[in-house]
Amino acid sequence: MTYTTARLWEEVVYVAYHLHWPLAEIADLDHRTRTEVIGQIGAINNRLSHGM
């Protein structure tokens, strides 16, 4: 799978914005872990936006 720099930055910034983790730590996560973290953040945001 080709992974663009722009996509990596998008993921890193998303996690940093929500969890306030250092950029280097997020970038060092393997893709699968970073994707799982992003999914969990999205699920939390979804629940919060629907008042659950």
Backbone as a ProteinNet text record, in pm:
[ID]
protein_1_A
[PRIMARY]
MTYTTARLWEEVVYVAYHLHWPLAEIADLDHRTRTEVIGQIGAINNRLSHGM
[TERTIARY]
84.2	0	88.7	59.5	131.1	67	149.6	101.6	161.6	80.3	132.7	169.3	261.2	300.3	181.6	99.3	-17.7	-112.6	-132.7	-221.4	-162	-33	32.3	14	37.5	19.6	-124.5	-218.4	-359.9	-389.4	-340.3	-362	-291.2	-166.2	-88.3	-152.5	-192	-252.1	-387.4	-465.4	-594.5	-576.5	-482.9	-458.6	-401.2	-306.6	-246.7	-351.6	-441.9	-547.3	-636.5	-674.8	-769.6	-704.6	-584.2	-523.1	-403.9	-359.3	-247	-118.4	-100.8	22.6	125.7	254.2	359.6	356.7	381.4	377	470	590.2	686.8	635.5	571.5	517.5	407.7	322.6	212.5	269.1	363.2	422.2	495.7	547.7	619.7	526.4	398	304.4	296.9	280	260.3	121.6	105.6	-18.4	-142.3	-136.1	-252.8	-292.5	-197	-225.3	-280.9	-217.8	-263.8	-406.1	-437.3	-571.5	-672.8	-634.7	-723.5	-749.5	-644.4	-660.5	-755.1	-738.2	-824.9	-969	-989.1	-1123.3	-1188	-1111.2	-1164.4	-1198.9	-1114.4	-1144.8	-1274.2	-1289.2	-1410.5	-1533.9	-1522.8	-1636.4	-1675.1	-1577.3	-1603.5	-1671.3	-1618.4	-1677.1	-1820	-1843.9	-1977.7	-2074.8	-2033.5	-2119.6	-2147.7	-2045.4	-2062.6	-2156.8	-2144.8	-2227.8	-2373.7	-2398.3	-2535.4	-2587.1	-2516.3	-2561.2	-2560.5	-2474.4	-2470.6	-2358.5
-117.9	0	124.3	215.8	342.3	436.9	496.5	583	720.6	818.8	950.8	1028.4	1119.7	1207.1	1289.7	1334.3	1414.1	1334.6	1208.3	1122.8	1099.9	1077.3	1059.3	1183.8	1301.5	1425.9	1442.9	1408	1418.2	1333.2	1210.6	1121.7	1172.2	1213.6	1260.3	1383.6	1477.9	1600.8	1573.1	1482.9	1445.5	1390.8	1297.8	1240.2	1345.2	1423.9	1527.8	1627.4	1665.1	1760.8	1705.9	1580.9	1523.2	1473	1418.9	1357.3	1435	1535.9	1620.3	1540.7	1437.7	1359.9	1430.8	1413.8	1472.4	1413.7	1496.5	1453.7	1335.3	1339.3	1231.7	1097.6	1097.5	972.8	916.1	1002.3	957.9	904.3	975.9	934.2	800.8	772	646.8	525.7	549.6	437.9	366.4	235.1	166	202.3	184.8	227.8	165	37.4	-31.9	30.4	57.8	116.7	257.3	337.2	474.2	474.5	382.4	373.4	334.9	245.1	205.8	323.7	398.2	516.4	616.3	640.1	732.6	683.6	553.7	498.5	516.2	495.9	512.7	658.9	749.8	892.8	925.9	876.1	900.9	846	726.7	666.5	749.3	796.4	880.8	1010.3	1073.2	1197.7	1174.7	1062.7	1030.1	1014.2	942.1	924.6	1058.1	1140.2	1271.1	1361.9	1355.6	1443.1	1399	1272.5	1222.2	1213.4	1277	1285.3	1154	1062.1	931.7	928.6
0	0	0	-87.3	-90.4	9.6	91.2	197.4	176.3	143.5	112	238.1	221.4	331	378.4	285.7	322.7	411.6	379.4	460.3	598.8	606.3	735.7	822.1	765.1	839.6	886.5	801.4	837.9	961.8	962.1	1075.6	1201	1187.2	1301.8	1363.9	1282.7	1334.3	1400.4	1343.6	1401.5	1542.6	1559.3	1691.3	1785.9	1739.4	1823.3	1870.3	1783.4	1817.2	1928.4	1916.7	2011.6	2140.3	2132.6	2249.8	2304.7	2230.9	2274.5	2293.5	2211.1	2212.6	2125.6	2155.7	2071.8	1930	1831.2	1691.7	1664.5	1719.9	1694.2	1746.6	1862.8	1918.1	1828.4	1778.4	1691.6	1560.6	1502.6	1375.7	1390.4	1509.8	1532.6	1548.2	1569	1579.1	1445	1448.5	1321.5	1268.2	1139.2	1073.2	1136.6	1164.9	1222.6	1357.2	1443.3	1574	1558.9	1472.5	1451	1396.2	1305.3	1249.9	1357.6	1446.7	1557.1	1650.8	1683.5	1769.4	1702.8	1574.2	1500.7	1503.2	1484.9	1489.8	1625.6	1731.3	1866	1895.2	1850.2	1866.8	1793.9	1672.2	1595	1664.3	1721.7	1792	1913.8	1988.4	2103.8	2059.6	1957.3	1907.2	1859.6	1795.1	1747.7	1864.5	1967.4	2084.5	2151.9	2165.3	2229.7	2150	2018	1935.3	1933.7	1971.1	1975.6	2119.8	2212.5	2350.3	2426	2389.9	2457.8	2558.3
[MASK]
++++++++++++++++++++++++++++++++++++++++++++++++++++

